[in-house]
Amino acid sequence: MKFPNAAKGVKKLFSAEILYLLSVILIGVVSVITVIINNKMTNVSNAVAVLILVGFIAGGVLAVIAFILQIVGLVQASRDERAFKGVILLTVFGIIVSVIGAFFSKDSFINSLSTTINSVVSVISIILIILGIGNMSLQLERQDMIERGGRIIRIIVWLAIISIIMNLISIFLPQNIDDASDLAKVIILSLTVIALMLNIAEYVLYLSFLSKTKKMLNA
């Protein structure tokens, strides 16, 4: 095994991305349900309200666990490939942006801008990880993995561009859905569903690449 530390790190990154995917699906579905309920202006029973709250909390817990696994995996992998060190710095920057966004949570512009910046940071991080894996693939003479990584980067970049455009559109929509017009509610619901689908597509592509990377590094 030529890259033992990277093999352990990528294994943790793979596990982290699975948890992130579950978190995205859970929070995304709960968000869609919340928008639909608010759009229909129906009274929500206590049981449904509790389920929605539990869904958000569970998704948040999964995201925190995934984040810890991701950091540990990046630190381990960085011992064999320097590209992962850049991802660690980007992750720290993303945390700072999220804290600032949370501090100004009532400001829709700053909140949307924070989300957009984090989306960009996330995409750059994935690209750096794929490039780092590409460097190791080159040393292992796995041209197929280099080509696969290049294709995935192009797809993820396009998905990210669409996602960023949607985040920018959301700046001009009411932050409180109760204050939104019927048209705005439809747009918010549509953007929420599309964002969920794009996130899932991105994670599935990335997970498939990490899965093949695990096999390559443990061969």
Salt bridges, closest charged atoms under 4 A:
ASP144 OD1 - ARG142 NE 2.88
